[in-house]
Amino acid sequence: MKKDITGRKDIELLINSFYKIVKEDPVIDYFFNDVVKVNWEKHLPTMYDFWENILFYTGVYNGNPMAIHKNLHHLSPLKKEHFEQWLMIFSNTANSLFSGPNTDLIIQRAQSIATVMELKILHPANID
């Protein structure tokens, strides 16, 4: 039986596993490997902080993900299918590793984040 996400080490496992798939995904790898050429040594700890804060309200993340993604969209347009693919990979990765209320919550929050980003980036005129 799988355990639930209970702390930083679980977040790190989730994020490392997620990005291992993303780096090779034919739909969204391009953004990470070609458009911004992500510095993974820097990016991964930031993502650990972000998701740890999202789930456990640690206050360890200090950044503006919306601005970063708007800039990414400026460099190479994001599409609805990119958000859907990202979310599918995230949800599948979380569910493959963990099970429980925190796992459900992090997936729910990922869905909310993806929806808000998609709306604000792809349909900015419709959002106040």
Backbone as a chain_set.jsonl record, in Angstrom:
{"seq": "MKKDITGRKDIELLINSFYKIVKEDPVIDYFFNDVVKVNWEKHLPTMYDFWENILFYTGVYNGNPMAIHKNLHHLSPLKKEHFEQWLMIFSNTANSLFSGPNTDLIIQRAQSIATVMELKILHPANID", "coords": {"N": [[0.828, -1.188, 0.0], [0.498, 2.234, -0.797], [1.959, 5.126, 0.709], [0.962, 8.312, 2.094], [1.75, 11.71, 1.111], [3.947, 13.229, 3.234], [5.904, 15.058, 3.936], [8.859, 17.082, 3.251], [10.766, 15.335, 1.981], [9.105, 13.566, 0.602], [7.873, 15.356, -1.157], [10.119, 16.077, -2.651], [10.69, 13.596, -3.89], [8.352, 13.281, -5.437], [8.505, 15.568, -7.145], [11.018, 15.221, -8.415], [10.524, 12.805, -9.756], [8.376, 13.562, -11.367], [9.557, 15.574, -13.039], [11.455, 14.034, -14.312], [9.924, 12.591, -16.095], [8.723, 14.716, -17.51], [10.936, 15.892, -18.809], [11.312, 14.251, -20.96], [8.971, 14.204, -22.31], [6.99, 14.281, -25.207], [5.216, 16.366, -25.718], [5.549, 18.572, -23.949], [8.273, 18.787, -23.266], [9.891, 20.401, -24.783], [9.635, 23.069, -23.889], [11.127, 23.093, -21.548], [13.598, 22.043, -22.261], [14.427, 23.333, -24.603], [13.315, 25.975, -25.02], [13.678, 27.497, -22.592], [15.863, 26.241, -21.532], [16.315, 24.883, -18.942], [17.988, 25.253, -15.862], [18.556, 22.72, -14.007], [19.647, 22.163, -11.491], [19.169, 24.459, -10.102], [16.46, 24.931, -10.535], [14.989, 22.684, -9.528], [15.215, 22.68, -6.57], [13.788, 25.056, -6.126], [11.274, 24.312, -7.016], [10.725, 22.299, -5.168], [10.471, 23.867, -2.866], [8.271, 25.458, -3.654], [6.119, 23.568, -3.994], [6.113, 22.355, -1.497], [5.334, 24.494, 0.056], [2.811, 24.969, -1.073], [1.415, 22.705, -0.279], [1.919, 22.386, 2.512], [2.043, 24.898, 3.638], [4.508, 26.223, 4.319], [5.905, 28.562, 3.903], [8.3, 28.751, 2.608], [8.664, 29.282, -0.077], [9.379, 31.829, -2.388], [8.423, 33.636, -4.834], [7.234, 34.372, -8.206], [5.235, 32.68, -9.918], [3.321, 33.12, -11.94], [4.238, 35.325, -13.453], [6.587, 34.228, -14.461], [5.583, 32.196, -16.099], [4.047, 33.676, -17.88], [6.08, 35.019, -19.206], [7.345, 32.817, -20.363], [5.316, 32.049, -22.126], [5.414, 34.23, -23.816], [7.884, 33.765, -25.031], [7.5, 31.307, -26.298], [4.522, 30.304, -27.451], [2.14, 29.075, -25.181], [-0.285, 26.47, -25.088], [-3.629, 25.17, -24.691], [-3.437, 22.362, -24.633], [-0.881, 22.001, -23.628], [-1.068, 22.747, -20.94], [-2.899, 20.794, -20.125], [-1.411, 18.445, -20.553], [0.75, 18.806, -18.797], [-0.632, 18.767, -16.365], [-1.766, 16.189, -16.436], [0.551, 14.584, -16.347], [1.591, 15.381, -13.864], [-0.492, 14.625, -12.071], [-0.684, 11.844, -12.591], [1.88, 11.045, -11.842], [1.957, 11.731, -9.097], [-0.133, 10.068, -8.139], [0.938, 7.585, -8.753], [2.957, 7.261, -6.958], [2.056, 7.91, -4.373], [-0.658, 7.866, -1.954], [-3.551, 9.166, -0.492], [-4.99, 11.731, 1.679], [-3.331, 14.092, 1.496], [-2.081, 13.658, -0.918], [-4.26, 13.691, -2.644], [-4.964, 16.357, -2.201], [-2.709, 17.825, -3.137], [-2.852, 17.269, -5.83], [-5.33, 18.366, -6.424], [-4.753, 21.06, -5.915], [-2.793, 21.473, -7.841], [-4.379, 21.221, -10.114], [-6.006, 23.478, -9.793], [-4.092, 25.545, -9.939], [-3.085, 25.154, -12.545], [-5.415, 25.662, -14.018], [-5.986, 28.375, -13.391], [-3.629, 29.6, -14.329], [-3.765, 28.912, -17.041], [-6.138, 30.258, -17.804], [-5.441, 32.974, -17.241], [-3.212, 33.338, -18.862], [-3.863, 32.409, -21.471], [-6.328, 33.575, -21.952], [-6.426, 36.396, -21.233], [-7.993, 38.737, -21.454], [-10.451, 38.058, -20.478], [-10.237, 37.918, -17.796], [-10.271, 39.603, -14.746]], "CA": [[0.0, 0.0, 0.0], [1.249, 3.476, -0.892], [1.772, 6.078, 1.802], [0.604, 9.667, 1.704], [2.806, 12.716, 1.151], [3.982, 13.688, 4.621], [6.921, 16.071, 4.2], [9.77, 17.553, 2.205], [11.361, 14.219, 1.221], [8.074, 13.075, -0.314], [7.754, 16.388, -2.19], [11.296, 15.935, -3.515], [10.488, 12.398, -4.706], [7.309, 13.598, -6.403], [8.984, 16.546, -8.132], [12.074, 14.578, -9.21], [9.87, 11.818, -10.625], [7.586, 14.337, -12.319], [10.407, 16.205, -14.039], [12.103, 12.979, -15.106], [8.979, 12.316, -17.179], [8.559, 15.948, -18.286], [12.124, 16.12, -19.642], [11.248, 13.394, -22.141], [7.609, 14.197, -22.833], [6.979, 14.891, -26.541], [4.322, 17.522, -25.792], [6.008, 19.746, -23.185], [9.715, 18.816, -22.98], [10.443, 21.506, -25.559], [9.701, 24.29, -23.075], [12.168, 22.938, -20.529], [14.884, 21.691, -22.864], [14.814, 24.186, -25.721], [12.897, 27.372, -24.892], [14.369, 28.156, -21.475], [17.056, 25.476, -21.148], [16.245, 24.929, -17.484], [19.098, 24.864, -14.991], [17.841, 21.814, -13.101], [20.19, 22.272, -10.126], [18.534, 25.627, -9.499], [15.005, 24.831, -10.677], [14.372, 21.655, -8.671], [14.992, 23.156, -5.195], [12.718, 26.057, -6.151], [10.017, 23.56, -7.121], [10.491, 21.654, -3.864], [9.96, 24.92, -1.987], [6.939, 25.85, -4.115], [5.107, 22.546, -3.702], [6.052, 22.176, -0.043], [4.522, 25.605, 0.532], [1.444, 24.756, -1.56], [0.769, 21.646, 0.499], [2.093, 22.477, 3.966], [2.1, 26.312, 4.051], [5.771, 26.411, 5.034], [6.439, 29.9, 3.695], [9.665, 28.671, 2.079], [8.723, 29.716, -1.476], [9.296, 33.267, -2.609], [8.551, 33.828, -6.272], [6.045, 34.77, -8.941], [5.098, 31.719, -11.01], [2.526, 33.65, -13.049], [5.127, 36.137, -14.292], [7.514, 33.313, -15.139], [4.857, 31.492, -17.158], [3.692, 34.67, -18.903], [7.296, 35.203, -19.989], [7.493, 31.598, -21.17], [4.315, 32.16, -23.191], [5.947, 35.228, -24.749], [8.988, 33.13, -25.763], [6.926, 30.231, -27.119], [3.133, 30.274, -26.991], [1.53, 27.933, -24.498], [-1.616, 26.114, -25.581], [-4.44, 24.399, -23.758], [-2.913, 20.993, -24.528], [0.319, 22.007, -22.787], [-1.546, 22.728, -19.556], [-3.506, 19.476, -19.896], [-0.342, 17.443, -20.477], [1.456, 19.039, -17.539], [-1.488, 18.31, -15.272], [-1.876, 14.734, -16.499], [1.81, 14.011, -15.855], [1.674, 15.652, -12.428], [-1.476, 13.784, -11.37], [-0.281, 10.433, -12.718], [3.091, 10.835, -11.04], [1.562, 11.745, -7.683], [-0.916, 8.865, -7.841], [1.763, 6.38, -8.875], [3.879, 7.197, -5.821], [1.434, 8.171, -3.086], [-2.105, 7.76, -1.842], [-4.061, 9.704, 0.757], [-5.556, 13.085, 1.627], [-2.369, 15.089, 1.011], [-1.894, 13.378, -2.346], [-5.451, 14.25, -3.302], [-4.915, 17.808, -2.071], [-1.687, 18.413, -4.018], [-3.383, 17.152, -7.192], [-6.386, 19.38, -6.526], [-4.106, 22.377, -5.999], [-2.165, 21.527, -9.168], [-5.461, 21.496, -11.064], [-6.395, 24.88, -9.621], [-2.995, 26.376, -10.446], [-3.071, 25.021, -14.006], [-6.602, 26.338, -14.542], [-5.808, 29.821, -13.265], [-2.576, 30.022, -15.261], [-4.295, 28.799, -18.401], [-7.075, 31.364, -18.035], [-4.759, 34.269, -17.24], [-2.25, 33.414, -19.955], [-4.489, 32.214, -22.779], [-7.532, 34.394, -22.079], [-6.257, 37.5, -20.275], [-9.062, 39.741, -21.569], [-11.616, 37.561, -19.758], [-9.902, 37.864, -16.358], [-10.012, 40.909, -14.118]], "C": [[0.873, 1.253, 0.0], [0.947, 4.373, 0.301], [1.411, 7.44, 1.236], [1.854, 10.553, 1.705], [2.803, 13.318, 2.555], [5.019, 14.775, 4.891], [7.795, 16.352, 2.995], [10.339, 16.413, 1.363], [10.362, 13.647, 0.221], [7.859, 14.067, -1.461], [8.917, 16.255, -3.176], [11.157, 14.724, -4.429], [9.456, 12.661, -5.799], [7.845, 14.503, -7.516], [10.091, 15.957, -8.998], [11.472, 13.585, -10.204], [9.082, 12.504, -11.729], [8.478, 14.905, -13.426], [11.201, 15.191, -14.854], [11.224, 12.633, -16.305], [8.859, 13.533, -18.095], [9.718, 16.153, -19.256], [12.089, 15.312, -20.934], [9.871, 13.372, -22.784], [7.553, 14.922, -24.186], [6.096, 16.137, -26.663], [4.917, 18.745, -25.099], [7.509, 19.8, -22.906], [10.403, 19.999, -23.65], [10.607, 22.783, -24.722], [10.878, 24.248, -22.105], [13.555, 22.756, -21.147], [15.363, 22.674, -23.923], [14.501, 25.667, -25.506], [13.673, 28.076, -23.779], [15.638, 27.441, -21.022], [17.241, 25.521, -19.633], [17.554, 24.483, -16.839], [18.478, 24.025, -13.874], [18.35, 21.895, -11.67], [19.564, 23.44, -9.375], [17.01, 25.464, -9.457], [14.38, 23.841, -9.685], [14.196, 22.117, -7.221], [13.903, 24.224, -5.102], [11.365, 25.365, -6.206], [9.703, 22.797, -5.832], [9.87, 22.673, -2.91], [8.523, 25.291, -2.355], [5.89, 24.832, -3.678], [5.007, 22.237, -2.211], [5.188, 23.283, 0.561], [3.057, 25.424, 0.127], [0.717, 23.752, -0.677], [0.8, 21.884, 2.003], [2.2, 23.911, 4.497], [3.359, 26.633, 4.849], [6.325, 27.821, 4.923], [7.831, 29.91, 3.088], [9.778, 29.146, 0.638], [8.529, 31.217, -1.559], [9.505, 33.497, -4.099], [7.231, 34.221, -6.89], [5.863, 33.834, -10.132], [4.28, 32.25, -12.191], [3.402, 34.464, -13.99], [6.081, 35.253, -15.089], [6.809, 32.629, -16.313], [4.353, 32.445, -18.246], [4.899, 34.936, -19.801], [7.546, 33.994, -20.893], [6.55, 31.644, -22.366], [4.764, 33.166, -24.25], [7.059, 34.615, -25.621], [8.498, 32.059, -26.732], [5.503, 29.999, -26.627], [2.695, 28.946, -26.362], [0.135, 27.715, -25.074], [-2.326, 25.286, -24.527], [-3.866, 22.988, -23.553], [-1.633, 20.912, -23.701], [-0.066, 21.955, -21.302], [-2.135, 21.368, -19.213], [-2.449, 18.394, -19.731], [0.424, 17.571, -19.166], [0.655, 18.472, -16.365], [-1.631, 16.795, -15.26], [-0.608, 14.071, -15.946], [1.92, 14.202, -14.346], [0.755, 14.713, -11.645], [-1.081, 12.314, -11.412], [0.94, 10.12, -11.87], [2.743, 10.781, -9.556], [0.821, 10.46, -7.315], [-0.107, 7.584, -7.951], [2.656, 6.178, -7.655], [3.181, 7.204, -4.465], [-0.066, 7.95, -3.148], [-2.53, 8.31, -0.488], [-4.546, 11.126, 0.588], [-4.594, 14.144, 1.106], [-2.084, 14.898, -0.476], [-3.064, 13.944, -3.129], [-5.402, 15.772, -3.301], [-3.887, 18.425, -3.016], [-2.14, 18.326, -5.474], [-4.477, 18.198, -7.415], [-5.778, 20.777, -6.673], [-3.383, 22.544, -7.331], [-3.208, 21.834, -10.235], [-5.883, 22.958, -10.993], [-5.349, 25.823, -10.207], [-2.979, 26.346, -11.97], [-4.25, 25.765, -14.628], [-6.441, 27.848, -14.509], [-4.742, 30.316, -14.239], [-3.076, 29.979, -16.699], [-5.23, 29.963, -18.712], [-6.364, 32.701, -18.15], [-3.785, 34.435, -18.409], [-2.928, 33.334, -21.315], [-5.694, 33.113, -23.017], [-7.471, 35.601, -21.155], [-7.361, 38.547, -20.327], [-10.303, 39.348, -20.781], [-11.428, 37.562, -18.253], [-9.651, 39.272, -15.843], [-9.004, 40.738, -13.021]], "O": [[1.871, 1.319, 0.717], [-0.164, 4.38, 0.831], [1.544, 7.681, 0.036], [2.891, 10.17, 2.245], [1.79, 13.849, 3.01], [5.017, 15.361, 5.973], [7.51, 15.922, 1.877], [10.385, 16.526, 0.138], [10.742, 13.283, -0.891], [7.682, 13.658, -2.608], [8.72, 16.316, -4.389], [11.471, 14.808, -5.616], [9.669, 12.3, -6.956], [7.65, 14.219, -8.697], [10.098, 16.176, -10.21], [11.877, 13.541, -11.365], [9.115, 12.08, -12.885], [8.188, 14.736, -14.611], [11.58, 15.481, -15.989], [11.729, 12.408, -17.404], [8.89, 13.395, -19.318], [9.503, 16.547, -20.402], [12.77, 15.658, -21.899], [9.633, 12.597, -23.71], [8.02, 16.056, -24.296], [6.229, 16.886, -27.63], [4.798, 19.855, -25.618], [7.977, 20.792, -22.348], [11.385, 20.53, -23.131], [11.61, 23.486, -24.845], [11.54, 25.26, -21.877], [14.552, 23.25, -20.622], [16.567, 22.834, -24.123], [15.342, 26.521, -25.785], [14.259, 29.135, -24.003], [16.401, 27.976, -20.217], [18.191, 26.113, -19.119], [18.144, 23.472, -17.222], [17.938, 24.568, -12.91], [17.576, 21.716, -10.729], [19.445, 23.405, -8.15], [16.361, 25.816, -8.472], [13.353, 24.139, -9.074], [13.103, 21.957, -6.678], [13.178, 24.288, -4.108], [10.422, 25.775, -5.529], [8.539, 22.668, -5.453], [8.879, 22.39, -2.236], [7.665, 25.422, -1.482], [4.888, 25.194, -3.061], [3.932, 21.896, -1.718], [4.401, 23.033, 1.474], [2.16, 25.703, 0.923], [-0.46, 23.93, -0.363], [-0.182, 21.616, 2.695], [2.426, 24.107, 5.691], [3.289, 27.238, 5.919], [7.129, 28.238, 5.757], [8.482, 30.954, 3.051], [10.888, 29.392, 0.166], [7.659, 31.798, -0.91], [10.641, 33.547, -4.569], [6.229, 34.383, -6.194], [6.29, 34.157, -11.241], [4.531, 31.861, -13.332], [3.313, 34.304, -15.207], [6.343, 35.514, -16.263], [7.382, 32.502, -17.395], [4.245, 32.055, -19.408], [4.756, 35.063, -21.016], [7.919, 34.148, -22.056], [6.942, 31.317, -23.486], [4.519, 32.971, -25.44], [7.154, 34.918, -26.81], [9.014, 31.923, -27.841], [5.304, 29.543, -25.5], [2.86, 27.869, -26.935], [-0.534, 28.66, -25.491], [-1.708, 24.77, -23.595], [-3.819, 22.489, -22.428], [-1.333, 19.863, -23.131], [0.532, 21.219, -20.517], [-1.896, 20.846, -18.124], [-2.574, 17.525, -18.868], [0.712, 16.573, -18.504], [1.196, 17.791, -15.494], [-1.619, 16.18, -14.194], [-0.687, 13.116, -15.173], [2.304, 13.276, -13.631], [1.178, 14.084, -10.675], [-1.134, 11.621, -10.397], [1.024, 9.058, -11.254], [3.189, 9.881, -8.844], [1.118, 9.839, -6.295], [-0.437, 6.592, -7.301], [3.063, 5.056, -7.357], [3.656, 6.579, -3.516], [-0.663, 7.86, -4.22], [-1.946, 7.968, 0.54], [-4.52, 11.67, -0.516], [-5.005, 15.017, 0.342], [-1.871, 15.869, -1.203], [-2.878, 14.597, -4.156], [-5.761, 16.406, -4.293], [-4.166, 19.451, -3.636], [-1.841, 19.219, -6.267], [-4.536, 18.833, -8.468], [-6.252, 21.579, -7.477], [-3.364, 23.64, -7.89], [-2.954, 22.615, -11.152], [-6.092, 23.598, -12.024], [-5.689, 26.787, -10.893], [-2.871, 27.39, -12.613], [-4.095, 26.426, -15.655], [-6.73, 28.526, -15.495], [-4.931, 31.337, -14.9], [-2.837, 30.903, -17.477], [-5.12, 30.583, -19.77], [-6.652, 33.481, -19.058], [-3.565, 35.548, -18.885], [-2.604, 34.107, -22.216], [-6.046, 33.384, -24.166], [-8.39, 35.807, -20.362], [-7.635, 39.189, -19.313], [-11.122, 40.205, -20.448], [-12.356, 37.242, -17.51], [-8.9, 40.038, -16.446], [-8.64, 41.71, -12.36]]}, "num_chains": 1, "name": "protein.A"}
